[in-house]
Amino acid sequence: MPLPNRFALLLLAIALAGPALADEAYDSCIKASDDTNAAWSECGKDMLQREDDRLNEAWKQVFALTEGATRADLQDEQRAWIAYKDKSCLLYTSREFGR
């Protein structure tokens, strides 16, 4: 049965994503690193990939529960978020932001 509104979808997405827990793999990576920015960057990159995978899985599960206008609206919002994220991250990748 499709969910009736965006609020229900938001609640489901939050539930599927789960609470923000300490990332043990990240902590282990940092502890095992040589304490350089390059090593910490690799630990962070790996953590971000794990979180991105979790988010994508939650998205697939929520999107599968939608249909019609709700599905189209949800997909439009997702595309708008991706465009915003990609544009706003340019500041950090410009190399003018610092470390």
Secondary structure, DSSP 8 states (H G I E B T S, - for coil): ---SSHHHHHHHHHHHH------HHHHHHHHHS-S-HHHHHHHHHHHHHHHHHHHHHHHHHHHHT--HHHHHHHHHHHHHHHHHHHHHTHHHHSSSS--
